[in-house]
Amino acid sequence: MTLRRWLPLLVLASLPTTALARRSVTVRVPAFDVPALQNREICTFVTVPARHPMNVREVVIRNIGGAESFGTHHLIVFAYTGDLAPLVATEGRVVDDTACLNFGGGNPANLHIVATSQGVRTREPMPHGTALRLVPGALGGGKEAVGLVLNSHWINGTDRTRRARARIKLVFAKDREVKRELKPIFEVIANGTLHVPPGETRMVGYQWAPGNPGLSRFGSVLGGTQPPDGPACVTMVIGHMHRRGTLFTSDYVGADGTTRVYTNTRYSDPPEKHFDPPLLVRTGERLTYSCTHDNATDPRLGCEEEAGVTPGLSVLQLFGRTGSAGAIDGSARLCHTAGPNPAECPPGPDPKRPDRSFTGNCVPANLVFGFLSDDDMCILPGYYYDADPSAPPGQECVL
């Protein structure tokens, strides 16, 4: 081989390891069992070795193992921003947890949304010139890595145990390719007032408003996001509901009026709305979102806690009763056969939640916020980057 043909290899061999960094990495949710006729939601901690921030320009999520009546409810990729060292011993393990709220140090504010999926396969390319920035932390022993928490929730409607797993591919961009940092939207405040009595259909909603965090500041503990301080260039939105959610809408409310920008009636595999060019949302403008929930067509059933009182409390009602902002799931214990049902609703204290007791009856329940597919949610996820307020009108989102 001539020197000319050897030269490129010699140059590569002389470069430091960081210059030969991988352009993508794949992390995995380990295989786990989902019992017959049940939901199961798990979390697992994984690391990506790194000494410098990483720019994610594409995320591909593949949920594996689905079949008829058995499928994914969601997968969420979180970046963990707390102390990584205590989690090292748990890496790759399956931990049962709802939304990973108790994961690690038990501080949900350490979890920052990277990507979400409700389908079998989701590919989320970031707009050219943008990327999500992941910052490494110390693992101990001089090692550093980006810490990720993978939250996987599956629903098994079959009569036998099923097995689920997932694979997530992160594709990286070089620093010089990134002109603006992409940031997540994960607006959740509408969940607080979600409360639909049996036999009724109701709507809840809220807003995402740059320069005005409002109540969104309180919701930032779930996903670590709140609206930016200044104008924003929104690149994508999607609607998140559970199975009794029948309609999700989002409107852009600007200086010239209101425009519908997103509509979805399919909770299980919601479509994404990409904005090209990005949607400029100025300070004083907003994206509103609303969800319609149906507790009449297929009423939610729950274990009665007090004779004659419909079980199930909204987040707001639960806060009023407990005074604790950490108590957010007031949903009734799920049961499937109405009437006296000591098998699903054993009379006496609930072994999982000693603060409540059951009468032994399974009755129609209020549909409220909760983590099971039989409960409901109303969330606006998406992405944006900061606009350039000094740019000429119409050029604020130009990269």
C-alpha positions in Angstrom: 0.0 0.0 0.0 1.4 3.4 -0.9 2.0 6.2 1.5 -0.9 8.2 0.0 -3.3 5.3 0.8 -1.9 4.9 4.3 -2.0 8.6 5.2 -5.7 8.9 6.1 -5.4 6.0 8.5 -2.3 7.5 10.1 -4.1 10.8 10.6 -7.1 9.0 12.2 -4.8 7.0 14.5 -3.2 10.2 15.7 -6.4 11.9 16.7 -7.6 11.8 20.3 -10.4 9.5 21.3 -12.9 12.4 21.6 -12.4 13.2 17.9 -13.3 9.6 17.0 -16.5 9.8 19.0 -19.4 7.7 17.9 -22.1 9.5 15.8 -24.9 7.4 17.4 -25.4 5.1 20.3 -28.2 2.6 21.2 -29.5 2.1 24.7 -32.0 -0.5 25.7 -34.9 -1.1 28.1 -34.3 -4.7 29.4 -36.9 -7.3 28.7 -39.6 -7.4 31.4 -42.8 -9.4 32.0 -46.3 -7.8 32.0 -48.8 -10.0 33.9 -52.1 -11.0 32.2 -54.8 -8.3 32.1 -52.6 -5.7 33.8 -50.5 -2.5 33.2 -46.9 -2.5 34.1 -44.7 0.7 34.2 -41.0 0.4 34.8 -37.8 2.5 34.8 -34.2 1.7 34.1 -31.0 3.7 34.4 -28.4 3.7 31.6 -25.3 5.7 30.9 -23.6 6.9 27.8 -19.9 7.6 28.5 -19.0 11.2 27.7 -16.7 13.9 29.0 -18.3 16.7 27.0 -21.9 17.7 26.3 -23.6 15.7 23.5 -25.8 17.1 20.8 -28.8 14.8 19.9 -30.1 15.6 16.4 -32.3 12.5 16.1 -34.0 10.0 18.4 -35.4 6.6 17.1 -37.5 4.6 19.6 -38.5 1.0 18.9 -40.9 -0.7 21.3 -40.5 -4.5 20.9 -42.8 -7.4 21.7 -46.2 -6.0 20.9 -49.1 -8.2 19.7 -52.9 -8.0 19.5 -54.2 -6.7 22.8 -50.7 -6.2 24.1 -48.9 -3.0 23.4 -46.9 0.0 24.6 -48.7 2.8 26.3 -45.7 5.1 26.3 -41.9 5.3 26.4 -40.2 8.4 27.8 -36.5 9.1 27.7 -35.4 11.3 30.5 -31.9 12.9 31.1 -31.1 12.6 34.8 -29.5 15.8 36.1 -29.0 14.7 39.7 -26.0 13.0 41.3 -25.3 9.9 39.1 -22.9 8.1 41.4 -25.7 6.6 43.7 -27.4 5.2 40.6 -24.4 3.3 39.1 -25.2 0.1 41.1 -28.7 0.0 39.6 -27.7 0.5 36.0 -29.7 -1.8 33.6 -32.1 -3.0 36.3 -35.8 -3.0 35.9 -37.5 -0.9 38.7 -41.3 -0.6 38.9 -42.2 3.0 39.3 -44.9 5.4 38.0 -43.4 8.0 35.7 -40.0 7.4 37.5 -41.2 9.9 40.2 -39.4 8.0 42.9 -36.3 7.1 40.9 -32.8 7.9 42.1 -33.0 10.5 44.9 -36.8 10.7 44.6 -36.7 14.3 43.2 -38.7 14.4 39.9 -37.1 17.8 39.1 -33.9 15.8 38.2 -35.8 14.2 35.3 -35.7 16.3 32.1 -37.6 15.1 29.0 -35.5 14.1 26.0 -38.1 12.3 23.8 -41.5 10.5 24.1 -43.2 7.7 22.1 -46.6 6.1 22.1 -46.2 4.0 19.0 -44.3 0.9 18.0 -41.7 2.9 16.2 -41.1 6.6 16.6 -38.5 8.6 14.7 -37.9 12.2 15.8 -35.4 14.1 13.7 -34.6 17.6 15.0 -34.7 20.5 12.6 -31.5 21.1 10.7 -29.1 23.2 12.7 -30.7 22.3 16.1 -30.0 19.6 18.7 -30.9 18.6 22.2 -28.0 19.1 24.5 -27.1 16.4 27.1 -24.6 17.3 29.8 -22.5 14.5 31.4 -22.1 14.1 35.1 -19.6 12.3 37.4 -20.0 8.6 37.9 -17.2 8.3 40.4 -13.7 7.0 40.0 -12.9 9.8 37.5 -15.5 8.5 35.0 -18.2 10.7 33.4 -21.3 9.9 31.5 -24.7 11.2 30.4 -27.3 9.6 32.6 -30.6 8.5 31.1 -33.7 7.1 32.7 -35.9 5.1 30.4 -39.6 4.9 31.4 -41.6 2.1 29.7 -45.3 1.5 30.2 -47.1 -1.5 28.6 -50.7 -2.7 28.7 -51.5 -6.4 28.6 -55.1 -7.2 27.6 -54.4 -10.9 27.1 -54.9 -13.8 29.5 -51.2 -14.7 29.7 -48.0 -13.0 30.8 -46.3 -11.1 28.0 -42.7 -9.9 27.6 -41.7 -6.3 26.5 -38.5 -4.5 25.8 -37.4 -1.4 23.9 -34.5 0.1 22.0 -33.6 3.8 21.7 -31.1 5.1 19.2 -29.6 8.6 19.8 -27.9 10.2 16.7 -25.4 13.0 17.5 -24.4 16.2 15.8 -21.0 17.9 16.0 -20.8 21.2 17.8 -20.2 23.1 14.6 -23.4 21.7 13.1 -25.6 23.1 15.9 -26.7 26.7 15.6 -29.4 26.6 18.3 -30.2 24.4 21.2 -33.5 22.6 21.0 -35.5 22.4 24.2 -38.5 20.2 25.2 -42.1 21.3 25.9 -43.9 19.1 28.4 -46.9 21.1 29.6 -49.0 19.2 32.2 -51.1 21.6 34.3 -54.4 20.6 32.7 -54.1 17.3 34.6 -54.7 19.1 37.9 -58.4 19.7 37.3 -59.2 16.5 35.3 -62.3 15.2 37.0 -65.1 13.5 35.0 -68.0 12.0 37.0 -69.6 8.7 35.8 -71.9 9.1 32.9 -70.4 12.5 31.8 -68.0 13.9 29.2 -65.9 17.0 30.2 -63.0 19.1 28.8 -59.9 20.3 30.6 -57.0 22.5 29.3 -54.3 25.1 29.9 -51.6 27.0 28.0 -47.9 27.2 27.2 -47.0 30.8 27.2 -43.4 32.2 26.7 -42.5 34.9 29.2 -45.3 33.8 31.5 -44.7 30.5 33.3 -47.9 30.9 35.4 -49.0 27.6 36.9 -46.5 25.8 34.6 -43.8 26.5 37.1 -45.5 24.0 39.4 -45.9 21.5 36.7 -42.2 21.6 35.8 -41.4 18.9 38.4 -42.8 16.4 35.9 -40.3 16.6 33.0 -38.2 19.5 34.2 -39.6 22.0 31.7 -41.4 25.4 31.8 -42.0 28.1 29.2 -39.0 30.2 28.2 -38.5 33.7 29.3 -38.7 35.2 25.8 -40.1 34.4 22.3 -39.8 30.8 21.1 -39.7 29.0 17.8 -41.9 25.9 18.2 -40.8 23.0 15.9 -43.2 20.2 17.0 -46.2 19.5 19.2 -48.1 16.3 20.0 -51.1 15.4 22.2 -51.0 12.9 25.0 -54.1 11.3 26.5 -55.2 7.9 27.8 -57.9 5.7 26.4 -60.9 7.7 27.5 -59.5 10.8 25.9 -61.5 11.4 22.7 -60.2 14.7 21.4 -57.0 16.7 21.8 -56.6 20.2 20.3 -54.1 23.0 20.4 -54.5 26.6 19.3 -52.0 29.3 18.6 -53.3 32.5 20.2 -51.4 35.4 18.6 -51.7 39.1 18.1 -53.9 38.6 15.0 -56.3 36.0 16.5 -56.6 32.3 17.2 -55.6 29.5 14.8 -56.1 25.8 15.3 -52.7 24.1 14.9 -53.3 20.5 16.1 -56.2 18.1 16.4 -56.0 14.4 17.4 -58.6 11.7 18.2 -56.2 8.7 18.4 -54.8 8.5 21.9 -52.8 5.2 21.3 -50.7 6.5 18.4 -51.0 10.3 18.2 -49.7 12.1 15.1 -47.0 14.7 15.5 -47.4 18.2 14.1 -44.1 19.6 12.7 -43.8 23.3 11.9 -41.6 24.1 9.0 -40.8 27.0 9.3 -41.1 27.0 13.0 -44.1 28.6 14.7 -43.0 31.9 16.3 -44.7 32.3 19.7 -43.9 35.8 21.1 -44.1 37.0 24.6 -47.8 37.7 25.3 -48.9 35.0 22.8 -49.5 31.4 23.7 -50.3 27.8 22.7 -53.5 26.6 24.4 -54.4 22.9 24.6 -57.5 21.0 25.6 -58.6 17.4 26.1 -62.1 15.9 26.0 -62.6 12.9 28.2 -65.5 10.4 28.0 -66.6 8.6 31.2 -70.0 7.7 29.8 -69.4 5.3 26.9 -67.2 3.0 28.9 -67.4 4.2 32.6 -64.4 3.8 34.8 -64.9 1.4 37.7 -63.2 1.7 41.1 -63.3 0.3 44.6 -65.7 2.2 46.8 -64.0 3.8 49.8 -67.1 5.4 51.5 -70.6 4.0 51.1 -72.5 6.2 48.6 -69.5 8.4 47.7 -68.1 8.1 44.2 -64.3 7.3 44.5 -61.6 9.2 42.6 -60.1 12.6 43.4 -58.5 15.1 41.0 -55.0 16.4 41.7 -56.5 19.6 43.0 -58.9 17.8 45.3 -56.2 15.5 46.6 -54.0 18.5 47.4 -56.8 20.1 49.3 -57.3 17.0 51.4 -53.6 16.2 52.0 -51.9 19.5 51.7 -49.0 17.8 49.9 -47.9 18.8 46.5 -46.2 15.4 46.1 -49.6 13.6 46.2 -50.9 13.7 42.6 -52.6 10.4 41.9 -56.0 10.3 43.5 -57.5 7.7 41.2 -59.7 5.0 42.6 -58.3 1.5 42.8 -59.2 -0.2 39.5 -61.8 -3.1 39.5 -63.6 -4.7 36.6 -66.9 -6.2 37.8 -69.4 -3.9 39.4 -71.2 -4.8 42.6 -70.0 -6.7 45.7 -66.4 -7.6 44.7 -64.3 -8.6 47.7 -61.7 -10.2 45.4 -60.7 -6.9 43.7 -61.8 -4.6 46.5 -61.1 -6.5 49.8 -63.0 -4.8 52.6 -60.7 -2.9 55.0 -57.5 -0.9 54.6 -55.8 -0.8 51.2 -52.6 -2.8 51.6 -50.9 -0.5 49.0 -52.2 2.8 50.4 -53.0 2.7 54.1 -54.6 6.1 53.9 -57.8 4.6 52.4 -60.1 1.6 53.1 -62.6 -0.3 50.9 -66.2 -1.2 51.5 -65.9 -4.3 49.3 -67.9 -2.9 46.4 -66.9 -2.1 42.9 -68.7 1.0 41.7 -68.6 3.6 38.9 -65.7 6.0 39.6 -64.7 9.5 38.7 -62.2 9.7 35.8 -59.2 11.6 37.1 -55.5 12.0 36.5 -53.6 8.7 37.1 -50.9 6.5 35.6 -52.9 3.5 34.5 -54.4 3.5 31.0 -57.9 3.4 32.7 -57.2 6.7 34.3 -56.4 9.7 32.1 -54.0 12.6 31.3 -53.9 15.7 29.2 -50.3 16.7 28.3 -48.8 18.9 25.5 -45.3 17.6 24.6 -43.1 19.2 21.9 -39.9 21.0 21.1 -38.8 24.6 20.6 -35.7 26.8 20.5 -35.2 30.4 21.6 -36.0 33.0 19.0 -33.7 35.9 18.2 -35.7 39.0 19.4 -33.1 41.3 17.8 -33.7 39.9 14.3 -35.9 41.8 11.8 -39.6 40.9 11.8 -40.2 37.5 10.2 -36.5 36.5 10.7 -36.6 35.6 14.4 -36.5 31.9 13.8 -34.0 31.9 11.0 -30.9 29.9 12.0 
